[in-house]
Amino acid sequence: MNARDEQILRIAIPSIVSNITVPLLGLVDVAIVGHLGAAAYIAAISIGSMVFNTTYWIFGFLRMGSSGLTSQALGRRDMREVALLLLRALSIAFMIALALLILQIPLRQLALLLMQPSEEVGQLVKTYYHICIWGAPAMLGLYSMNGWFIGMQNSRIPMAVAVTQNLVNIVVSLVLVFGMGMKVDGVAAGTLVAQWTGFAMALVMCRRYYGKHLRRHLTGSALRMVLKSVFSRAPMLRFFEINRDIFLRTLCLVSVMLFFTSAGSWQGEVILAANTLLMQLYLLVSYVMDGFANAAEAMSGKYWGAANRAAFRDTVSRCFRWGGVCTLLFTAVYVLGGEAFLGLLTDEPTVIVASQEYVWWAYLIPACSIGAFIWDGVFIGITASRGMFVSSFIAAAVFFVLYYSLHTAFGNHGLWLAMNAYLLTRGVAQTVIYRGWIL
């Protein structure tokens, strides 16, 4: 293992830990309300969490765009631009958050219209929503800061923040619900406190590790000059151009994932439950692969910005090797113990039987998805956002064409074939784009 492999692991491993902790925020909330004695509480938390997770996922370009631009500026040793990128990303994050706060009532109504919960659940969702919406500035600000940290080749701070957020969420929610008798409002308040704690911690860590650098490159000019640099036309247009393509790419991903869930529900609750369980195998892969994707975006962006093409190509190659190792390990573990793992998640016989019929599709996920994950990291690092959007659009089109061509004859098998083809197509399309337009 050479120095570059060690650097990949130094970025990937903390990112993997961070990724694993992300779903815990929602799981903790569900576990707490699950002991309140009414299914309506669980339904309300599930719907509320899904609304916010989808919203923040759509604005994930704040993290990805910040990471690629920052790593390239770092590679060019343009340290003033590195500092300005942080302020630029935070400014845009807060503007989006302000819009969400101003539009919170129509957005809430739209979410309830789409979800169509019962009246009791709807009232609980409103309570949860109107508390958690005030965490939007913290969450979107944290997206921008995490992207900037990764661009600075530092994934340890996002990991520390994610772990702290979960601990705070657990403690505060337990105290408010079981200590003070609150219900959904207590869970929402615990989530809100955790979000702002995480953002505050990120600010403190940024000041501690990068405060001297930021002051050196920003305090020498008057505030008016700094603001003019942050909002100057060319960099802002570049930032929005990159993030526009990432936003459109994310819409493609969201449309496929939501449709996959909906198509499962159309086949009945047993198939929906089986697909939900099998998708946990995809999520496990994604948590690890995303860690190496983060390493790819940080390091490839740095070498791309430094115009060091040899180091850039070596980094891409090594990230794919690590992704290949993960693919082999996950495939072996799934084949040997996948059915046993599903048995841990449910003891419902009909769901287990249905899962066993389709589980071999899940065995293919690691091999089909490796290209999509690693190439996404590389493309984010070199800010080839148009390539990300084009490949995702093509893959989404393949998914829908295959599904509507096959679902009548093959049912849920056709749905899973379309999903694996979608993942594989993303990687293949990005390979073609990389070889034809980037190399």
C-alpha positions as CSV (number, residue, x, y, z in Angstrom):
1,M,0.0,0.0,0.0
2,N,1.6,3.3,-1.1
3,A,1.0,6.8,0.2
4,R,-1.8,7.5,-2.2
5,D,-3.7,4.4,-1.1
6,E,-3.2,5.6,2.5
7,Q,-4.6,9.0,1.6
8,I,-7.6,7.4,0.0
9,L,-8.3,5.4,3.1
10,R,-7.8,8.5,5.4
11,I,-10.6,10.2,3.5
12,A,-12.8,7.2,2.8
13,I,-13.0,5.6,6.3
14,P,-14.3,8.7,8.2
15,S,-16.7,9.3,5.3
16,I,-18.0,5.7,5.6
17,V,-18.5,6.2,9.4
18,S,-20.4,9.5,8.6
19,N,-22.6,7.8,6.0
20,I,-23.5,5.0,8.4
21,T,-24.6,7.5,11.1
22,V,-26.9,9.5,8.7
23,P,-29.9,7.1,8.8
24,L,-29.6,6.8,12.5
25,L,-31.2,10.2,13.0
26,G,-34.4,8.9,11.5
27,L,-34.1,5.5,13.1
28,V,-33.8,7.0,16.6
29,D,-36.9,9.1,16.0
30,V,-38.9,6.1,14.9
31,A,-37.6,4.0,17.8
32,I,-38.7,6.6,20.3
33,V,-42.2,7.2,19.0
34,G,-42.6,3.5,18.5
35,H,-42.9,3.3,22.3
36,L,-45.6,5.9,22.6
37,G,-48.5,3.5,22.1
38,A,-50.0,4.6,18.8
39,A,-49.2,3.8,15.2
40,A,-50.1,7.4,14.2
41,Y,-46.9,8.7,15.8
42,I,-44.7,6.3,13.8
43,A,-46.6,7.2,10.6
44,A,-46.2,10.9,11.3
45,I,-42.4,10.7,12.0
46,S,-41.9,8.5,8.9
47,I,-43.7,11.0,6.6
48,G,-42.1,14.0,8.2
49,S,-38.6,12.5,7.9
50,M,-39.2,11.5,4.3
51,V,-40.3,15.0,3.4
52,F,-37.2,16.6,4.9
53,N,-34.8,13.9,3.6
54,T,-36.1,14.3,0.1
55,T,-35.9,18.1,0.3
56,Y,-32.3,18.1,1.6
57,W,-31.3,15.4,-0.9
58,I,-32.5,17.7,-3.7
59,F,-30.2,20.4,-2.4
60,G,-27.3,18.1,-2.0
61,F,-25.6,20.0,-4.8
62,L,-24.5,22.4,-2.0
63,R,-22.1,19.7,-0.7
64,M,-21.0,18.3,-4.0
65,G,-20.4,21.6,-5.8
66,S,-18.5,23.0,-2.9
67,S,-16.3,19.9,-2.7
68,G,-15.2,19.9,-6.3
69,L,-14.5,23.6,-6.6
70,T,-12.7,23.7,-3.3
71,S,-10.4,20.7,-4.1
72,Q,-9.5,22.2,-7.4
73,A,-8.7,25.6,-5.9
74,L,-6.6,23.8,-3.3
75,G,-4.7,22.0,-6.1
76,R,-4.0,25.3,-7.8
77,R,-2.9,26.7,-4.4
78,D,-5.4,29.5,-4.8
79,M,-6.0,29.9,-1.1
80,R,-8.0,33.1,-1.4
81,E,-10.5,31.4,-3.7
82,V,-10.6,28.5,-1.2
83,A,-11.7,30.9,1.5
84,L,-14.2,32.7,-0.8
85,L,-15.8,29.4,-1.8
86,L,-16.8,28.7,1.8
87,L,-18.5,32.1,2.1
88,R,-20.1,31.7,-1.3
89,A,-21.5,28.3,-0.5
90,L,-22.8,29.3,2.9
91,S,-24.4,32.4,1.4
92,I,-26.3,30.4,-1.2
93,A,-27.3,27.8,1.5
94,F,-28.8,30.5,3.7
95,M,-30.7,32.1,0.8
96,I,-32.2,28.7,-0.1
97,A,-33.0,28.1,3.6
98,L,-34.7,31.5,3.8
99,A,-36.9,30.6,0.8
100,L,-37.9,27.3,2.5
101,L,-38.8,29.1,5.7
102,I,-40.9,31.7,3.8
103,L,-42.7,29.1,1.7
104,Q,-43.1,26.5,4.5
105,I,-46.9,26.5,4.5
106,P,-47.4,25.9,0.8
107,L,-44.6,23.4,0.9
108,R,-46.2,21.6,3.8
109,Q,-49.5,21.6,2.0
110,L,-47.9,20.1,-1.1
111,A,-46.3,17.4,0.9
112,L,-49.6,16.4,2.6
113,L,-51.4,16.5,-0.7
114,L,-48.8,14.0,-2.1
115,M,-48.7,11.7,1.0
116,Q,-52.5,11.9,1.8
117,P,-52.2,10.8,5.4
118,S,-55.3,10.4,7.7
119,E,-56.5,13.5,9.5
120,E,-54.9,12.4,12.8
121,V,-51.5,11.7,11.2
122,G,-51.7,14.9,9.1
123,Q,-52.0,17.0,12.2
124,L,-49.0,15.3,13.8
125,V,-47.0,15.8,10.6
126,K,-47.8,19.5,10.7
127,T,-46.5,19.6,14.3
128,Y,-43.3,17.8,13.3
129,Y,-42.8,19.9,10.1
130,H,-43.2,23.3,11.6
131,I,-40.6,22.5,14.2
132,C,-38.0,20.8,12.0
133,I,-38.3,23.4,9.2
134,W,-36.3,25.8,11.4
135,G,-33.4,23.4,11.0
136,A,-33.1,24.2,7.3
137,P,-30.4,26.9,7.7
138,A,-28.3,24.5,9.9
139,M,-28.7,21.5,7.6
140,L,-28.1,23.4,4.3
141,G,-25.2,25.3,5.9
142,L,-23.7,22.0,7.1
143,Y,-24.0,20.6,3.6
144,S,-21.9,23.5,2.3
145,M,-19.4,23.1,5.1
146,N,-19.1,19.4,4.7
147,G,-18.4,19.8,1.0
148,W,-15.8,22.4,1.8
149,F,-14.1,20.2,4.4
150,I,-13.9,17.3,1.9
151,G,-12.5,19.6,-0.7
152,M,-9.9,20.4,1.9
153,Q,-9.1,16.7,2.1
154,N,-10.6,16.5,5.5
155,S,-13.4,14.0,6.2
156,R,-12.7,13.7,9.9
157,I,-14.6,16.8,10.8
158,P,-17.8,15.7,9.0
159,M,-17.5,12.4,10.8
160,A,-17.1,14.0,14.2
161,V,-20.1,16.3,13.5
162,A,-22.3,13.4,12.4
163,V,-21.5,11.3,15.5
164,T,-22.2,14.3,17.7
165,Q,-25.5,15.0,16.0
166,N,-26.7,11.5,16.7
167,L,-25.7,11.5,20.3
168,V,-27.4,14.9,20.9
169,N,-30.5,13.7,19.1
170,I,-30.7,10.6,21.2
171,V,-30.2,12.4,24.5
172,V,-32.4,15.4,23.9
173,S,-35.3,13.4,22.4
174,L,-35.3,10.9,25.2
175,V,-35.3,13.7,27.8
176,L,-38.1,15.6,26.1
177,V,-40.3,12.6,25.3
178,F,-39.8,10.3,28.4
179,G,-38.7,12.9,30.8
180,M,-41.0,15.8,30.0
181,G,-43.9,14.0,28.5
182,M,-43.7,15.5,25.0
183,K,-44.6,13.4,22.0
184,V,-44.0,14.2,18.3
185,D,-43.1,17.7,19.3
186,G,-40.4,16.4,21.6
187,V,-38.9,14.2,18.8
188,A,-39.0,17.1,16.4
189,A,-37.3,19.4,19.0
190,G,-34.6,16.8,19.6
191,T,-33.9,16.6,15.9
192,L,-33.8,20.4,15.6
193,V,-31.4,20.8,18.5
194,A,-29.2,18.1,17.0
195,Q,-29.1,19.9,13.6
196,W,-28.1,23.2,15.1
197,T,-25.6,21.6,17.4
198,G,-24.0,19.9,14.4
199,F,-23.8,23.2,12.5
200,A,-22.4,25.0,15.5
201,M,-19.8,22.3,16.0
202,A,-18.8,22.6,12.3
203,L,-18.3,26.3,12.7
204,V,-16.2,25.8,15.8
205,M,-14.0,23.1,14.1
206,C,-13.6,25.3,11.0
207,R,-12.4,28.2,13.2
208,R,-10.1,26.0,15.1
209,Y,-8.4,24.3,12.1
210,Y,-8.8,26.9,9.4
211,G,-9.5,30.2,11.2
212,K,-5.9,31.5,10.7
213,H,-6.1,30.6,7.0
214,L,-9.5,32.3,6.5
215,R,-8.4,35.5,8.4
216,R,-5.2,35.7,6.4
217,H,-7.0,35.7,3.0
218,L,-10.1,37.6,3.9
219,T,-9.4,40.2,6.6
220,G,-6.8,42.1,4.6
221,S,-9.6,43.6,2.5
222,A,-12.5,45.7,3.5
223,L,-15.8,44.0,4.1
224,R,-17.2,45.5,0.9
225,M,-14.4,44.1,-1.2
226,V,-14.8,40.6,0.4
227,L,-18.5,40.6,-0.4
228,K,-17.8,41.8,-3.9
229,S,-15.4,38.9,-4.4
230,V,-17.9,36.4,-2.9
231,F,-20.7,37.5,-5.2
232,S,-18.7,38.4,-8.2
233,R,-20.4,37.5,-11.5
234,A,-18.1,34.9,-13.0
235,P,-17.5,32.7,-10.0
236,M,-21.2,32.8,-9.1
237,L,-22.2,31.9,-12.6
238,R,-19.8,29.0,-12.5
239,F,-21.1,27.9,-9.1
240,F,-24.7,27.9,-10.3
241,E,-23.9,26.3,-13.6
242,I,-22.2,23.3,-11.8
243,N,-25.0,23.1,-9.2
244,R,-27.7,23.4,-11.8
245,D,-26.5,20.2,-13.5
246,I,-26.0,18.4,-10.1
247,F,-29.6,19.5,-9.2
248,L,-31.0,18.1,-12.4
249,R,-28.9,14.9,-11.9
250,T,-30.4,14.6,-8.4
251,L,-33.9,14.9,-9.8
252,C,-33.2,12.0,-12.1
253,L,-32.0,9.9,-9.1
254,V,-35.0,10.9,-6.9
255,S,-37.5,10.1,-9.7
256,V,-36.1,6.6,-10.1
257,M,-35.9,5.8,-6.4
258,L,-39.4,7.2,-5.7
259,F,-40.9,5.4,-8.7
260,F,-39.2,2.1,-7.6
261,T,-40.9,2.4,-4.2
262,S,-44.2,3.3,-5.8
263,A,-44.0,0.4,-8.3
264,G,-43.5,-2.0,-5.5
265,S,-46.5,-0.7,-3.6
266,W,-48.7,-1.2,-6.7
267,Q,-47.9,-4.9,-6.4
268,G,-49.2,-5.2,-2.8
269,E,-47.9,-4.7,0.7
270,V,-45.9,-8.0,0.7
271,I,-43.9,-7.1,-2.4
272,L,-43.5,-3.5,-1.1
273,A,-42.1,-4.9,2.2
274,A,-39.8,-7.4,0.4
275,N,-38.4,-4.6,-1.9
276,T,-37.9,-2.4,1.1
277,L,-35.9,-5.1,2.9
278,L,-33.8,-5.8,-0.2
279,M,-33.1,-2.1,-0.7
280,Q,-31.3,-2.2,2.7
281,L,-28.6,-4.3,0.9
282,Y,-28.2,-1.5,-1.6
283,L,-28.0,1.1,1.2
284,L,-25.3,-0.9,2.9
285,V,-23.2,-0.9,-0.3
286,S,-23.9,2.8,-0.9
287,Y,-22.6,3.8,2.6
288,V,-19.2,2.2,1.9
289,M,-18.9,3.1,-1.8
290,D,-19.8,6.7,-1.1
291,G,-16.8,6.8,1.2
292,F,-14.5,6.0,-1.7
293,A,-16.4,8.3,-3.9
294,N,-15.7,11.1,-1.4
295,A,-12.0,10.2,-1.6
296,A,-12.2,10.2,-5.4
297,E,-13.8,13.7,-5.5
298,A,-11.3,15.2,-3.0
299,M,-8.2,13.8,-4.5
300,S,-9.1,13.9,-8.2
301,G,-10.2,17.5,-7.8
302,K,-7.0,18.5,-6.1
303,Y,-4.8,16.9,-8.8
304,W,-7.0,18.2,-11.6
305,G,-6.7,21.7,-10.2
306,A,-2.9,21.2,-9.9
307,A,-2.8,20.0,-13.6
308,N,-1.1,16.9,-12.4
309,R,-2.7,14.4,-14.9
310,A,-0.5,11.5,-13.9
311,A,-1.5,11.7,-10.2
312,F,-5.1,12.3,-11.3
313,R,-5.2,9.1,-13.4
314,D,-3.5,7.1,-10.7
315,T,-6.0,8.3,-8.1
316,V,-8.9,7.3,-10.4
317,S,-7.4,3.9,-10.9
318,R,-6.7,3.3,-7.2
319,C,-10.2,4.4,-6.2
320,F,-11.6,1.8,-8.6
321,R,-9.4,-0.9,-7.2
322,W,-10.7,-0.2,-3.7
323,G,-14.2,-0.1,-5.1
324,G,-13.5,-3.5,-6.7
325,V,-12.4,-4.9,-3.4
326,C,-15.6,-3.7,-1.8
327,T,-17.6,-5.2,-4.6
328,L,-16.1,-8.6,-4.2
329,L,-16.5,-8.5,-0.4
330,F,-20.1,-7.3,-0.4
331,T,-21.1,-9.8,-3.1
332,A,-19.6,-12.7,-1.2
333,V,-21.2,-11.6,2.1
334,Y,-24.6,-11.2,0.4
335,V,-24.5,-14.6,-1.3
336,L,-23.3,-16.3,1.9
337,G,-25.4,-14.4,4.5
338,G,-27.9,-12.2,2.7
339,E,-31.0,-14.3,3.5
340,A,-29.9,-14.6,7.1
341,F,-29.5,-10.8,7.3
342,L,-33.0,-10.4,5.9
343,G,-34.3,-12.7,8.6
344,L,-32.9,-10.4,11.2
345,L,-35.0,-7.5,9.8
346,T,-38.3,-9.3,9.8
347,D,-40.0,-12.5,11.1
348,E,-43.0,-12.2,8.8
349,P,-43.1,-15.5,6.8
350,T,-44.8,-14.1,3.7
351,V,-42.3,-11.2,3.4
352,I,-39.3,-13.6,4.0
353,V,-40.6,-15.9,1.2
354,A,-41.1,-13.0,-1.2
355,S,-37.6,-11.7,-0.4
356,Q,-36.0,-15.0,-1.1
357,E,-37.6,-15.0,-4.6
358,Y,-35.9,-11.7,-5.5
359,V,-32.8,-11.6,-3.3
360,W,-30.5,-12.7,-6.1
361,W,-31.2,-9.4,-7.8
362,A,-29.8,-7.6,-4.8
363,Y,-26.7,-9.8,-5.1
364,L,-26.0,-8.0,-8.4
365,I,-26.1,-4.5,-6.9
366,P,-22.5,-4.2,-5.9
367,A,-21.2,-5.1,-9.3
368,C,-23.7,-3.0,-11.1
369,S,-23.2,0.1,-9.0
370,I,-19.4,0.4,-8.6
371,G,-19.0,2.5,-11.7
372,A,-21.8,4.9,-10.8
373,F,-20.4,5.6,-7.3
374,I,-16.7,6.0,-8.2
375,W,-17.3,8.0,-11.3
376,D,-19.7,10.3,-9.5
377,G,-16.8,11.1,-7.1
378,V,-14.4,11.7,-9.9
379,F,-16.9,13.9,-11.9
380,I,-17.7,15.9,-8.8
381,G,-14.0,16.4,-8.1
382,I,-13.3,17.8,-11.6
383,T,-16.7,19.6,-11.7
384,A,-17.8,17.6,-14.8
385,S,-21.4,18.1,-13.6
386,R,-22.8,18.1,-17.2
387,G,-21.5,14.6,-17.6
388,M,-23.1,13.5,-14.3
389,F,-26.5,14.9,-15.5
390,V,-26.3,13.4,-19.0
391,S,-25.4,9.9,-17.6
392,S,-28.1,10.0,-15.0
393,F,-30.7,11.1,-17.6
394,I,-29.7,8.3,-19.9
395,A,-29.8,5.8,-17.1
396,A,-33.2,7.0,-15.9
397,A,-34.6,6.7,-19.4
398,V,-33.2,3.1,-19.6
399,F,-34.9,2.4,-16.2
400,F,-38.4,3.6,-17.3
401,V,-38.2,2.0,-20.8
402,L,-37.2,-1.4,-19.3
403,Y,-39.8,-1.2,-16.5
404,Y,-42.7,-0.4,-18.8
405,S,-41.5,-3.0,-21.3
406,L,-41.1,-5.8,-18.8
407,H,-43.4,-5.3,-15.8
408,T,-46.5,-6.8,-17.4
409,A,-44.7,-10.1,-18.2
410,F,-42.2,-10.3,-15.4
411,G,-43.7,-8.3,-12.6
412,N,-41.3,-7.5,-9.8
413,H,-38.5,-9.2,-11.6
414,G,-38.9,-6.6,-14.3
415,L,-38.7,-3.9,-11.7
416,W,-35.4,-5.2,-10.3
417,L,-33.9,-5.8,-13.7
418,A,-34.7,-2.1,-14.5
419,M,-33.1,-1.0,-11.3
420,N,-29.9,-2.9,-11.9
421,A,-29.7,-1.8,-15.5
422,Y,-30.2,1.8,-14.3
423,L,-27.2,1.5,-11.9
424,L,-25.0,-0.2,-14.5
425,T,-26.0,2.3,-17.3
426,R,-24.9,5.2,-15.1
427,G,-21.4,3.7,-14.7
428,V,-21.1,2.7,-18.4
429,A,-22.3,6.1,-19.6
430,Q,-19.8,7.9,-17.4
431,T,-17.0,5.7,-18.6
432,V,-17.8,6.6,-22.2
433,I,-17.9,10.3,-21.2
434,Y,-14.6,10.1,-19.3
435,R,-12.8,8.4,-22.1
436,G,-14.3,10.5,-24.9
437,W,-14.3,14.0,-23.4
438,I,-12.1,14.1,-20.2
439,L,-9.1,11.9,-20.7
